[in-house]
Amino acid sequence: MKRILPLLLALAILATACKTSATATPSPAPANAPAAEATKAPETPEAPAAPEAAPAPALVTLQVFSMPANTSGLQDRSYWADILKEDLNVQIELLPAGDDAASKLAALMASKDLPDVVVFKDNTTYIADAIEAGLIESLDDHSDLLPNVYNYAASALQYIRDTVSNGTGKAYAVPTQVTSQANKSGSVTGPYLRWDLYKQLGMPKLESIEDYLDVVKSMLELEPTNPAGQTNYGFCLFKDWDGEVSWPVRLICEMHGVTQDGYQFSEANFSTGEISSIYKDDSYFKKALKFFNKANQMGLMDPDLVTGNFDDYVEKVNAGRSMFQLLSWTSWEYETEETRNSMRSYKGVFFDEERMIISTPPYVGGAGGNQWYAISSTSKNKDRALEYLNYMYGPDNLWKLAWGEKGIAWDTSADGKPYRTEKGWEMKNNNLEFENGGKIADGLNVINAYGLPWFYTNDT
């Protein structure tokens, strides 16, 4: 403003002088007067230089320890890695969690130096211990960097302040899968059978979970090996996700409307509203244990279940080697047009007593699920880690991480609604990768934790 005022003043003086010279009668100059000097126009001050654009932040590698993750290493060669670089200029290095995530977390906490981002799982005691040791940041102290988190997860943050703040009244972690809506798209867990073999058996009626055992045994007799000559099994399982309760046992219980998830050696029956010990003689926990014990006695269990990991399980399921499976989404590579046309794909086959839990109260109350994001207090890239955390709570961001950039697997119609393209259907039906690597949904599944539920980013 100080430079503009002299300019306006000079222009006003010049205008006044011009007006005066146009109306006044000039006096004659003396004969011996020197020639008049040419009038100089006032100099125009230079416009202030435009401020220089702030330099783009340097590429940062964020170390992430995600207890639910099933892979590790630098994630730099995929469509979703490119999206994170484009949007945030960060790349993710996953530290191994594997089948003993709790012990690995304990070692990290003992070192007093957690990686940039931590995803806790199953037990809020981890959060309390990290707060006590001063290892994680108060998110409330950085709310200005977390607009998505405070917009979409306000109830979840308050739940953490009320229950897991060690008396500070602050939120040191934020739950994942925060929503006020129930998932109405159907369950992705439950009894799934090789449909071709079940159909050959005449599709026998199943009244209880125990009825599957004879059916699975008969299916194995029809196809003891797969087309590649590999041995088939009734049940292929893995140990990676075991916690207080083995994950297959928990899922069998949830098929009956009962869960141990978050109840620590107790189980909640959603039909009766009762909470009881898992060690009671008539508990569903013991019912599920007996189910798998009998399956083992019948020779239906994969002998590698004690040592096998998640990757081993996925490999067997995608070779059609498990007659019964609990996680439908793990067989996506197997579910091609060829297997569907030949009826060799897996289909849900449910029993009369089933009372599958679709959404448990912690999810639908806005308090989130049983995984929690936290930021290390010793992170050397704290602001960038917070920026990444905020990104994982943005619906549009999660959509891109699931489906890639617009114009490949998806696009928008004239009215702005997204739809899957022909290329997207081809990729989905034949498990094809993007040109720069990765398959649909890898951007969510690799870390295996995201702020909002999958059904917000699913096109079903």
N, C-alpha and C positions, 0 to 999 in steps of 0.2 A: 504494500500500500504506500510505503514511503517513496517508492520510485515512481508510482503512478501520479501522485499529486503534483510534482514539478512538471510533468508532461502536460497535465490538464491546465496548469497555470500558464505555461508557455503558449499553449494553443489559444487560450483566452486572450492573452496579450497580443498575439499575432492577429487574431480576428479583429480586435479593437483597432489595431494600427491600420489594417486594411480598410476598415470602415471609415476611419478618419481621413485617409489619403484619398478616398473616393469622393468625399464631400467638401473638403477644404480647398481654398485657392492657394496654390503654392507661391511663395515669395521668390522673386528672381535672385539668382545667385550673383555675388559680386564678380566683376570681370576677372579679377586676379585670383579667384577662388580655385583651389585644386579640384580636379575631377572627382566627382563623388565615388566613393568605394561601393562596389556591388554589395547589396544587402544579403547577409548570410541567413539562411533558414535555420531555426533552432534545431539542434541535434535531437533525434528521437532516441530515448533511452532503449537499450536492448531489453527484449522480453525476458523474463526470468526463465532459466533453463528448466526443462521438464525434469522432475525427479527421476533418478535412475531406478529401473525395476529391480526389485530385490532379487538377488541371485537364487536360483532354484536350490533347494536343500540337497546336500550330497546324498548319494545312495548309501543307505544304512542297512546293515544286516542285523535283524532283531533275533536274538536267541529266545526260543520258546520251549518251555517244558510243559507239554500237555499230557496229563495223566490218561485221558481217553484215546490219545492218538495211537495209531497202529503202524506208523512208519517213522523214519527219522532221516536226518541229513539236510543239506541245503536244498531248498525248494526253488530252483531258479530256471527250470525248463518246462514251462507249461503255460497254457493260456491264462490261468489265474495268477501265476507269478508275474506275467507281463502286465496284467491289470493292476496289481499292487505297485509295480514299479512306475507305471504311468500315473496312477492316482496319488500315491504317497511317496514314491521313490524309496521304498523299503523292499527287502527280501527277507524271507523267513528261513531260519535254520532251526529245525526241530531236533531237540536233544532226545535221545532214546528213552522211551518209557517202558514199552514192551510188556512183559508178563509180570513184572515186579515193580510197578510204578511207585508203590508206597515206600519200598526200601530205597529206591533211587531218589525220591523226594526227601526222605529222611537224611540221606547223605548230602544232598544239596543244602538243606537247612542247617546241617551241622557245620558246613563250610562257611556259613554266615554270608553267602554271596549267591543269591538266587539269580537266574537268568532274567532277561528284560521282562518277559511276560510269563506268567504261570497260570495254568488251568488246573485247579483242584477238582477232585472228583469224589463223590459219594459221602464224604465225611467232613462236616464243618470243623471238626477238631483241628484239621490241618490249618484252617484259616486262623483259629484262635491261637495256635502255637506260633504261627508266623507273625501275628500281631504282637504277641508277648516278646518275641525275639527282635522286634523292630525290623523285620525283613520285607514288609510290604507297605506300600504307600496308602495313605488315606485318600480315597478318590474324592472325597468332599473338599479336600484342599486344592483340587485341580478341576473343579466343576466347569470352569470357563473353557477347558479343552475337551469337554465331554458332552456337548449338547445333545447328541443322539442318545447317549446313555441316560441322561437325566430327563429326556423327553419320553423314551419308550420304556424305561425301567425304573421309574420313580418309586413304584410300590415295592419292587424287588430290593432297591437300595434301602428303603425304610425297613423292610423285613430284616435285612442284614444289620442295620443299626440297632434294631430292637433285640436281635437274638445272638449275633456273633460280632460284637464290637469290644469285648473285654471291658465293658463299662465306660468306654470313651464316647459312646453315642455317635460314632462316625462309621461310615461305610468303607471298609478296606477291600471289599471284593464285590463283584456284581454277578448274579446268577445268569446262566444262559437260558435260551428258549423261553424268554419272557413273553407272556401273552395274557389277554383277558378272554380269549376265544378257545373253545374246545376244538380239537382236531377232528373234523368230520370226514376226512378223506379216507378213513379206514386204517386198519392196523397193518404194520409191516412186520409184526412178530406173530407167532402162532404156529399151529401145526400145518406145515406144508409138505405135501407128498409128491413123489414122481407120478404125474397124472396118468401117463401111459400104462404104468404097471398097476396102479390102483384101478384103472378102468378094466384092465384084463381080468382082475379078480372079481369083477361084477359090482364094484363100488359098494362094498358092504357097509351097513349102517354102523355108526360109531356112537355109542351112548356115553362112555366115560373115557378118560385118558388112557386107562389100562387096555382098552379095546384096540389101541394102535399097535400093541406089541405083536399080536398074532398076524395082523395085517402086514406090518413091516417084515416080519419073518417070511411070510408068503411072497412078498415082493422080492426079497433077496433070493429066494428059490427060483423065481422067474428069471432074474438077471444077476447072477453072482459076480460078474465082471462087466465093466463098461466096454464099448466098442474098441478101445485101445488095449484091452486085456488087463486093465488094472482092477484090483479087488474092490468090490462095492461093500458098503457097510450100512447097517440100519441107522446108526446115529454117529455123525462126525461132530466132535466138539473141540473146544480148546480151553486153555487155562488162563489166557491173558486178562480176562475181565473179572476174574473171581475176586471177591472182596470178603465182607462179613458173611455173605451168602454166595454160593456158586451161581453164576449167571444163568445156566440152564435150569437150575432148580427154581430160581426166582421167576423165570418166565413161565414155567409150568404152573406155579402158584398164581401168577397174574392171569392165566387163562381161566382160573376159577374165581376171579374177582378179588384176589387177595394179593397184597404186596408187602415185602419187607423193605422196600426202597425208602431209606431215610428213617427207619424205625429202630435200628440198632438192636438186633436179636429179638425183635418182636415182629408181629405181622398184623396188618390192618385188613379187616374183612369189610369190603365196601357194600356188601349186601346187608350185613347185620349192624355195621357201625362199631363192631367190637375190635379191640386191640388186645392181643394175647401173646404169650411167649412162643417162640418157634420150637421150643423143646417140649411142649405139651404132646402127649401121645397122639392126640387127634389133630395136630397142626397140619396145615397144608404143606409146610416145609418138610415134615416127615413123610407125608404122602408122596411128594415129588422125589424124595430120596429113595423111597421104596420102588417107585416107578423105574428109575434108572438102575437100581440094584437088580431088579428083575430082568431088565433089558440086558444087563451084563451077564447074568446067569444064562440067558438064552443065546449068548454069543452074538448079540446084535451091535455091540459097541466097538467103535474104532479103537484098537489097542494104543494108538498114538495120542489119545485124548489127554494123558497125563503129561506128556512132554510137548505135544504139538502147540503151535502158536496160531494166532489169527490168520496169518498168511497161509499156513498149511491148510487150515480149515477152508478158506476161500478157494484155494486151488482144487481141493477135493469136491467141494460143492459145484464148482463151475466145470467139473468133469462129469457131473451127474452121478457121483459115487456115493452120495448119502441119500437113502430112501426117505428119510424124515429130516426136515430141517426147520429151524426156529426163526431164522433171520432171512426173510424173503429178499431183502435188498442186496444181500451178499452174492446172489446168483445172477446178477445183472449180465455178466459176461456170458452166462449159459443161456439166458433168455433171448435167443435170436429168433429171427423169422423161421429159420430151419427147425429149431427145436420146438417152436410153437406149432408149426405146420405138421410136424411128426408126432405131436402130443407128448414129447419127452420132457416138456417143461414142468416146473413145480407149480402147483396150484393149492390154494388154501382148502383144506378138508377139515371141517370143524365137527365137534361132538356136541351131543345134546346138553351136557352139563356145563358147557362153556359159558363163562361170564367175563369175557376179555375186557380188561381195563383199557380204555382208549386214551383218556387224559386223567391223570391223578391230580388232586387238589392243589399241590404246590405249583403246578404249571398254570392252572386256570385262574388261580387267585391273583396272578400278576407277580407272584414271588419268585417265579422262575423254576428251573429244574435242579438237578443234583450235580451240576458242574458250575464252577465259579472262576471268572477271570480276575486276576490280580496283577499289579505292577510292582516290580522289585524296587525296594528303596535304595538299592545300590546300583541301579541301572545307570550306565553312562549315556544312555540315549532315552532319558525318561520322557521328554516331551514327545519324541517320535513314537515311543511305545504307547503313550496315552492317545496319540493321534490314531494309531492302529486300532486300539481298543474301541475308540469312538466309531471308527469305520465299520467294525464288526457288528454294530447296532443300528446300521442304516439299511432300511429295506431295499433301496435301489442298489446299494453296494453288494448286499447278499445275493440279490438277483443276478448281478453280473458275475459274481464268483461262482454261482451255480451254473449259469447258462452261457457265459462268455459275453463278448461284446455284441452289440446289436448288429444284425445283418448276416449272421452265420447260422447259428442254431435257432435263433428267434428274431422276430421283427415286430413292428406294430402296424395295426390296421389303420384305416383312414380316421377312425374315431379314437385312436390312441391306445387301443387295447393290445397287449402283447399276444403273440401266437407263435407256435412252433413252426418253423419253416420246413420245406421238403427235405432240406439238408439236415435239419434237426431231427426229423423222424428217422432218416437214414442212419444218423449217428446213434440215436437211441436204440433202434431195432437191431443194429448190427455191432453195437459196442465200439464204434469208431472213435478215434482220437481227433482232437483239433489239430490243425497243421502245425501249430507251435507246441503241441504236446498236451496231454491230459484229456480225460473224458468228462462228459457232462457230470456236474456235481462234485468233481474232485476238489474244487476250490473251497468246499465246505467240509467234505469228508476227510481230507488229509489231516487237518488239525482236529476235526471231530468235535468242534465246539463253536457255536455261533450264537449271537445275541438273541435273535428271534427264531421261532420254530421253522422247521423245513417247510411246513405247509404254507408259509407266507411266500416262499419262493418256488413252490411247486405249481405246475400248470394243470393239475388235475381238477 
